[in-house]
């Protein structure tokens, strides 16, 4: 399942309308719709807002439940090619030492650093 499908699934499980979730997460309804239909991918800070409103871990929204989980999905393959196998292995080895919350905090720090750079 994609992030957009996960957002819709959990929104519906919590009996929130699109308007309710958008208002509580402080995003536009049209923006939420574009996430749910996978037209756009939400930034990490938006994922965190939505997960807080839905009272679920952010990882639940980000999880990609695929039928054949033994294969690496295309997005992951592209990312490995883009940053290189060596850096990918280093990041993944370090990531297993951290809790999910630690990884999300680290991602927020990296996002903030990137924003300051631009």
Buried (B, 14 or more C-beta within 10 A) or exposed (E): EBBBBBBBBBBEEEEBEBEBBBBBBEBEBEBBBBBBEEEBEBEBEBBBBBBEBBEBEBBEBBEEEEEEEEEEEEEEEEEBEEEEEEEBEEEEEEEEEEEEEEBBEEBEEEEEEEEEEE
